[in-house]
Amino acid sequence: MKLSSIIAIYSLFWALSFFFVLPFRLQRKGQADLPVPGSMPGAPPSFSFGRTAFWTTIVAAVLFGLFYLNYVMGWLPAEAFDFVPHGMLEGH
């Protein structure tokens, strides 16, 4: 696999992982949930992009590692996802 492909695929994993990590707010014990005046009632009281990006990077690295191991080891080949019966595309 080329380096450019690795970077592109990892970037896709990172962007997807961001949406997985986004709903999880890790709070310290005793941290008050005081709403900010003028914000929506369901909005989090604080958001740390750095913390979210950190956890996103970890999740994306694990997922990409599994993807790359599958690519190298061939555990689940692309042919396993061929759901069209053979001969169906030729008009039989």
C-alpha positions as CSV (number, residue, x, y, z in Angstrom):
1,M,0.0,0.0,0.0
2,K,1.4,3.4,-0.9
3,L,2.0,6.1,1.7
4,S,-0.5,8.4,0.0
5,S,-3.2,5.7,0.3
6,I,-2.3,5.1,3.9
7,I,-2.7,8.8,4.7
8,A,-6.0,9.1,2.7
9,I,-7.5,6.0,4.4
10,Y,-6.3,7.1,7.9
11,S,-7.8,10.6,7.3
12,L,-11.2,8.9,6.5
13,F,-10.9,6.8,9.6
14,W,-10.1,9.9,11.6
15,A,-13.1,11.9,10.3
16,L,-15.5,9.0,10.9
17,S,-14.0,8.4,14.4
18,F,-14.6,12.1,15.2
19,F,-18.3,11.5,15.0
20,F,-18.0,8.4,17.1
21,V,-16.1,10.2,19.9
22,L,-18.1,13.5,19.7
23,P,-21.0,12.5,21.9
24,F,-18.8,11.2,24.7
25,R,-18.0,13.9,27.2
26,L,-15.5,12.8,29.8
27,Q,-16.0,14.9,32.9
28,R,-14.0,15.0,36.1
29,K,-15.7,14.3,39.4
30,G,-17.2,17.4,40.9
31,Q,-17.3,19.3,37.6
32,A,-20.5,21.4,37.6
33,D,-22.9,21.3,34.7
34,L,-23.8,24.9,34.7
35,P,-25.4,26.0,31.5
36,V,-24.0,29.0,29.6
37,P,-26.6,31.8,29.4
38,G,-28.1,32.0,25.9
39,S,-27.2,28.4,24.9
40,M,-29.5,25.6,24.0
41,P,-30.6,23.5,27.0
42,G,-29.1,20.3,25.6
43,A,-25.8,21.9,24.7
44,P,-22.7,20.7,26.7
45,P,-21.5,23.3,29.2
46,S,-17.9,23.1,27.8
47,F,-16.3,21.5,24.7
48,S,-12.6,20.7,24.4
49,F,-11.6,20.2,20.8
50,G,-8.1,19.1,21.9
51,R,-9.5,16.3,24.1
52,T,-11.9,15.2,21.4
53,A,-9.1,15.2,18.8
54,F,-6.9,13.2,21.1
55,W,-9.4,10.5,21.7
56,T,-10.4,10.6,18.0
57,T,-6.7,10.0,17.0
58,I,-6.5,7.0,19.4
59,V,-9.8,5.5,18.1
60,A,-8.8,6.1,14.4
61,A,-5.3,4.6,15.0
62,V,-6.9,1.4,16.4
63,L,-9.4,1.1,13.6
64,F,-6.8,1.8,10.9
65,G,-4.5,-0.7,12.6
66,L,-7.2,-3.4,12.3
67,F,-7.9,-2.4,8.7
68,Y,-4.2,-2.5,7.8
69,L,-3.7,-5.9,9.5
70,N,-6.6,-7.2,7.5
71,Y,-5.1,-5.8,4.4
72,V,-1.7,-7.5,5.1
73,M,-3.0,-10.8,6.5
74,G,-6.1,-11.2,4.3
75,W,-8.4,-12.2,7.1
76,L,-11.5,-10.9,5.3
77,P,-11.0,-10.6,1.5
78,A,-13.1,-8.3,-0.7
79,E,-14.6,-11.4,-2.3
80,A,-16.4,-12.1,1.0
81,F,-18.6,-9.1,0.3
82,D,-19.8,-10.3,-3.1
83,F,-23.6,-10.6,-2.4
84,V,-24.6,-10.8,-6.1
85,P,-25.2,-14.4,-7.2
86,H,-22.8,-15.5,-9.9
87,G,-24.3,-15.2,-13.4
88,M,-26.8,-12.6,-12.2
89,L,-24.9,-9.7,-13.9
90,E,-24.6,-11.6,-17.3
91,G,-28.3,-11.9,-17.7
92,H,-28.7,-15.6,-16.8
